[in-house]
Amino acid sequence: MLYKFLIRRFIKNYNDTADKKVRETYAFLTSIIGIISNIILSIVKLSIGMITNSIAIVADAFNNISDIASSIITILSFRWASKPADEEHPFGHGRIEYIAAMVVSFMVILLGFEFIKSSFDRVLHPEKVVFKIVPFILILISMTFKLWLASLNKYVGNKINSSTIKASSFDALSDVFISGSVALSFILSLFIAFPLDGYIGFAISLFILYSGFSLVKETLSPLLGEAPDADLVKQIKSLVLSYEHISGVHDLIIHSYGPGKFMASIHAEVPSDISIVKIHDIIDKAEKEISEKLNILLVIHMDPINTNNEKVLQAKIELENIIKDYPVIKSIHDFRVIGDGECKTLVFDAVVKQNKNFTKEDGEVLKKSIQGKIERLHPCYTSVITLDKDNIHF
């Protein structure tokens, strides 16, 4: 494809998308292509709209002008997002990309409201649209351009994981449908005397609004705290478990400070009888190596567990057998046994599978049920259970 040729031609080391300079070059190239294309399209469509007296085409032309502004915002946002960390922003400025995507979304919404007003006025004061073959062909050509731009932005957005460029792809694809509606109004004008231009322009305006609100929803998600990529979660867990003496992991929390900029913390279960100096060296090595490998900032918290006491191990096996009766529980961790005599207290955390219908009251019922089974097995045992939800903070 043409855009892949342009990427290979103008972007050095184009496969190294983890490099911030490469990401910035991708964004710059895509935005420049978008600006040039939309300048041409907006001039063509404004001319067609004036010639044919079509408010729908004029609306489509101004939509292209807004796309020029969004491309400029994309360039600026990548420049600002690449600024290094400072005292006020110790984790950098990467979230500016999300804010830029939000700005583009609100621009689309504003444009939609403006043209609802214009289209409604045309409905009240209709004017006949005159079909002309040259403008019609130019509209079809503009649809081809926009389809190509949508494909380019989708490819680059996925390649460098940019919500701003993904939003531009969605916007460009919307323009294809909008131009298609305009072309339809042209064709219908040949067979229907009733002026449909204002109504189609109104429909296009509603579609622009829908696109804008959809973009807001999509770009708001990472700002609110969406779940991280499942592959990243899997990689972190498997890499931590690959180190000597680490037998389990839990409580993984991942924070995003922009695309490709993550801070993560995780709890690692280690033997309680090992030298604190030795295990510290292992944990320190794991933090440094995994952080470098995955390009994140990883902090590992040590959770010492008793791995040699037979009574503790037996109690854990009994508990794991009890837990099997509860499909809602995914796993247990931080298991401890307190007390030296016959009567002991089992302390542990149980990870509950993510379920929006699982309430706090359900949790209390679940804990009492588990406690009851433990007490029936060992009448003098008590238990302290903490329920963790199976979700990853972002």
C-alpha positions in Angstrom: 0.0 0.0 0.0 1.0 3.6 -0.6 1.1 4.6 3.1 3.4 1.7 3.9 5.8 2.9 1.2 5.7 6.4 2.6 6.4 5.0 6.1 9.4 3.1 4.9 10.6 6.1 2.9 10.3 8.8 5.6 10.6 7.0 8.9 13.9 5.7 10.0 13.7 2.5 12.1 10.0 2.4 11.5 9.5 -0.9 13.3 11.0 0.4 16.5 7.7 1.9 17.7 8.7 1.8 21.4 11.2 4.6 20.6 9.5 8.0 21.3 11.2 9.7 18.4 9.8 7.0 16.0 6.3 7.5 17.5 6.6 11.2 17.1 7.7 10.8 13.4 4.8 8.5 12.7 2.4 11.1 14.1 4.0 14.0 12.2 4.0 12.1 8.9 0.3 11.0 9.3 -0.8 14.5 10.4 1.0 16.2 7.5 -0.6 13.8 5.0 -4.0 14.5 6.7 -3.5 18.3 6.5 -2.5 18.3 2.8 -5.4 15.9 1.9 -8.0 17.8 3.9 -6.9 21.2 2.5 -7.4 19.8 -1.0 -10.7 18.2 -0.1 -12.1 21.2 1.7 -11.4 23.5 -1.3 -12.9 21.1 -3.7 -16.0 20.6 -1.6 -16.5 24.3 -0.9 -16.4 24.9 -4.6 -18.8 22.1 -5.3 -21.2 23.4 -2.6 -21.2 26.9 -4.0 -21.7 25.7 -7.5 -24.5 23.3 -6.7 -26.0 25.4 -3.8 -25.8 22.4 -1.5 -25.7 23.0 2.3 -24.9 19.3 2.8 -21.7 19.6 0.7 -20.7 22.8 2.4 -21.2 21.1 5.8 -19.0 18.2 4.6 -16.3 20.8 3.4 -16.2 22.5 6.9 -15.9 19.0 8.4 -12.7 18.6 6.4 -11.5 22.0 7.7 -12.0 20.7 11.3 -10.0 17.7 10.3 -7.1 20.0 9.4 -7.3 21.5 12.9 -7.3 18.0 14.5 -4.2 17.1 12.5 -2.4 20.2 13.8 -3.5 19.3 17.4 -2.1 15.8 16.9 1.3 17.2 15.9 1.4 19.6 18.9 0.1 17.0 21.4 2.9 14.6 20.4 5.5 17.3 20.8 4.2 18.3 24.2 3.7 14.6 25.3 7.4 13.9 24.5 8.6 16.5 26.9 10.8 14.9 29.6 9.6 14.6 33.2 10.0 17.6 35.5 9.4 18.5 39.1 5.7 19.1 38.6 5.2 16.1 36.4 7.6 13.4 37.6 6.0 10.8 35.3 6.2 12.9 32.1 3.5 14.5 30.0 2.3 11.5 28.0 -1.4 12.0 29.0 -1.5 15.1 26.8 -2.2 12.7 24.0 -5.4 11.6 25.6 -6.4 15.3 26.3 -5.7 16.1 22.6 -8.0 13.3 21.5 -10.6 14.7 23.7 -10.2 18.2 22.2 -10.6 16.7 18.7 -13.8 15.0 19.9 -15.3 18.2 21.2 -14.4 20.0 17.9 -16.4 17.4 16.0 -19.4 17.8 18.4 -19.3 21.6 18.0 -19.2 21.2 14.2 -22.2 18.9 14.4 -24.3 21.5 16.4 -23.3 24.3 14.0 -24.6 22.4 11.0 -27.7 21.2 12.6 -28.6 24.9 12.8 -27.6 25.5 9.1 -29.4 22.4 7.9 -32.6 23.3 9.9 -32.5 26.7 8.3 -32.3 25.1 4.8 -35.3 22.8 5.7 -37.3 25.9 6.5 -36.1 27.8 3.4 -35.4 25.0 0.8 -33.4 25.7 -2.4 -33.1 23.3 -5.3 -29.9 21.3 -5.7 -28.7 21.1 -9.3 -27.0 17.8 -10.3 -23.8 18.2 -12.2 -21.6 15.3 -13.3 -18.2 16.9 -12.5 -19.0 17.8 -8.9 -20.5 14.3 -8.4 -17.3 12.6 -9.6 -15.2 14.9 -7.4 -17.3 13.8 -4.4 -16.6 10.1 -5.3 -12.9 10.9 -5.5 -13.0 12.6 -2.1 -14.6 9.5 -0.6 -11.7 7.5 -2.0 -9.3 9.9 -0.4 -11.0 9.7 3.0 -11.2 6.0 2.9 -7.4 5.9 2.3 -6.8 8.4 5.1 -9.0 6.3 7.5 -6.9 3.2 6.6 -3.7 5.1 7.1 -4.7 6.5 10.5 -6.0 3.1 11.7 -2.8 1.4 10.7 -0.6 4.0 12.4 -2.9 4.3 15.4 -2.6 0.6 16.1 1.1 0.5 15.2 2.1 3.2 17.8 -1.0 2.7 20.1 -2.2 6.3 19.8 -5.7 7.1 20.9 -5.5 10.5 19.1 -4.7 9.0 15.7 -7.2 6.2 16.2 -9.8 8.9 16.8 -8.7 10.6 13.5 -9.2 7.2 11.7 -12.8 7.0 13.1 -13.4 10.6 12.1 -12.1 10.0 8.5 -14.3 6.9 8.1 -17.3 8.9 9.3 -16.5 11.4 6.5 -16.8 8.5 3.9 -20.4 7.9 5.0 -21.1 11.6 5.1 -19.9 12.1 1.6 -21.8 9.0 0.5 -25.0 10.6 1.9 -24.2 13.8 -0.1 -23.7 11.8 -3.3 -27.0 10.1 -2.6 -28.8 13.5 -2.4 -27.2 14.4 -5.7 -28.6 11.2 -7.4 -32.0 11.6 -5.8 -32.3 15.2 -7.1 -32.5 13.7 -10.6 -35.7 11.8 -9.7 -37.3 13.8 -6.9 -38.4 17.4 -7.2 -38.8 17.7 -3.4 -35.6 19.5 -2.0 -34.0 16.8 0.2 -30.7 18.7 0.7 -31.6 20.2 4.1 -32.9 16.9 5.4 -29.8 15.0 4.3 -27.6 17.8 5.8 -29.6 17.5 9.0 -29.0 13.7 9.0 -25.3 14.3 8.3 -25.1 16.7 11.2 -26.6 14.1 13.6 -24.0 11.6 12.3 -21.2 14.1 13.0 -22.6 14.5 16.6 -22.8 10.7 17.0 -19.2 10.5 15.9 -18.1 13.2 18.3 -19.8 11.6 21.3 -18.4 8.2 20.3 -14.9 9.7 20.2 -15.4 11.3 23.6 -16.4 8.0 25.1 -13.3 6.3 23.5 -10.8 8.9 24.6 -12.3 9.4 28.1 -11.7 5.7 28.9 -7.9 5.9 29.5 -8.3 9.1 31.5 -10.9 7.5 33.8 -8.8 4.3 34.2 -9.4 1.5 31.8 -8.0 -2.0 32.2 -4.5 -2.4 30.8 -3.5 -4.7 27.9 -3.9 -8.3 28.8 -0.6 -9.2 27.2 1.3 -6.7 29.4 -0.4 -8.2 32.5 0.6 -11.7 31.4 4.2 -10.7 30.6 4.7 -9.0 34.0 3.4 -11.9 36.0 5.3 -14.6 34.0 8.6 -12.6 34.2 8.4 -12.0 37.9 7.6 -15.7 38.5 10.7 -16.7 36.5 13.0 -15.5 39.2 14.4 -17.9 41.8 12.5 -18.2 45.1 9.4 -16.3 43.9 6.6 -18.8 44.1 3.5 -16.6 43.5 2.4 -13.1 42.6 -0.7 -11.0 43.2 -2.1 -7.5 43.6 -0.7 -6.3 40.3 -1.5 -2.6 39.8 -0.7 -0.8 36.5 -0.9 3.0 36.0 -0.8 4.6 32.6 0.9 8.0 32.1 0.3 8.0 28.3 0.8 5.5 25.5 3.7 3.2 26.3 4.4 4.9 29.7 3.5 2.6 32.5 4.2 2.3 36.2 3.4 -1.1 37.8 3.6 -2.6 41.3 3.1 -6.2 42.2 3.4 -8.4 45.3 5.7 -11.4 45.1 5.5 -14.4 47.5 9.0 -15.4 48.8 10.1 -17.9 51.5 10.0 -16.4 55.0 13.2 -18.3 56.1 15.5 -17.0 53.4 18.2 -14.3 54.0 16.6 -10.9 53.7 19.8 -9.7 51.9 19.6 -12.5 49.4 16.0 -12.1 48.5 16.4 -8.3 48.3 19.1 -8.8 45.7 16.8 -11.0 43.7 13.9 -8.6 43.9 16.1 -5.7 43.0 17.4 -7.5 40.0 13.9 -8.5 38.9 12.7 -4.9 39.1 15.6 -3.5 37.0 15.6 -6.3 34.4 11.8 -6.4 33.9 11.5 -2.6 33.8 14.2 -2.4 31.1 12.7 -5.3 29.1 9.1 -4.1 29.1 10.0 -0.3 29.1 8.0 0.2 32.4 8.7 1.3 35.9 8.1 -1.8 38.1 8.1 -2.0 41.9 7.9 -5.4 43.6 6.7 -5.8 47.2 7.9 -8.9 49.1 5.3 -11.1 50.9 7.1 -13.7 53.1 5.3 -17.0 53.3 6.1 -20.1 55.4 7.0 -22.9 52.9 8.5 -25.5 55.3 6.1 -25.8 58.2 4.0 -29.0 57.6 1.0 -27.8 59.6 0.9 -24.6 57.7 1.1 -26.4 54.4 -1.6 -28.9 55.5 -3.9 -26.0 56.5 -3.4 -24.3 53.1 -4.1 -27.6 51.2 -7.4 -28.0 53.2 -8.3 -24.4 52.5 -7.6 -24.8 48.8 -9.9 -27.8 48.7 -12.7 -25.8 50.4 -12.2 -22.9 47.9 -12.8 -25.4 45.0 -16.5 -25.3 46.0 -16.7 -21.6 45.1 -16.3 -21.0 41.4 -16.4 -17.2 42.0 -13.0 -17.4 43.8 -10.1 -17.3 41.4 -7.2 -17.8 43.9 -5.9 -17.1 47.4 -2.8 -15.4 48.5 -1.1 -13.9 51.6 -2.0 -17.1 53.5 -0.8 -17.1 57.2 -1.5 -19.2 60.3 -1.5 -17.4 63.6 -1.3 -19.3 66.9 0.8 -22.1 68.4 -1.8 -24.3 70.1 -4.8 -26.3 68.8 -6.8 -23.1 68.1 -5.4 -21.1 65.2 -6.5 -18.2 63.0 -6.2 -18.5 59.3 -5.6 -15.2 57.6 -5.7 -14.9 53.8 -6.9 -12.9 50.8 -9.3 -14.4 48.2 -9.4 -13.1 44.7 -13.0 -12.9 43.4 -13.6 -13.0 39.7 -14.7 -9.7 38.2 -18.5 -9.5 38.2 -20.4 -6.2 38.2 -23.4 -8.0 39.9 -21.2 -9.2 42.8 -22.2 -6.9 45.7 -20.7 -6.2 49.1 -23.5 -8.2 50.7 -22.6 -11.1 48.4 -19.1 -10.8 49.7 -20.2 -11.1 53.3 -22.3 -14.1 52.6 -19.3 -15.7 50.8 -16.9 -15.1 53.7 -19.4 -16.5 56.2 -19.9 -19.6 54.1 -16.1 -20.2 53.9 -15.6 -19.6 57.6 -18.4 -22.1 58.3 -16.7 -24.8 56.3 -13.4 -24.1 58.0 -15.0 -24.3 61.5 -16.7 -27.6 60.6 -13.3 -29.0 59.7 -11.6 -27.5 62.7 -14.1 -26.3 65.3 -11.6 -24.2 67.2 -10.2 -22.4 64.0 -11.2 -18.9 63.2 -10.4 -17.1 60.0 -9.9 -13.5 58.7 -10.7 -13.2 55.0 -10.1 -10.3 52.8 -11.8 -10.3 49.4 -9.9 -8.9 46.4 -11.6 -8.2 43.1 -10.0 -9.6 40.0 -9.3 -6.3 38.3 -6.2 -4.4 37.4 -6.1 -0.8 38.3 -5.0 1.5 35.5 
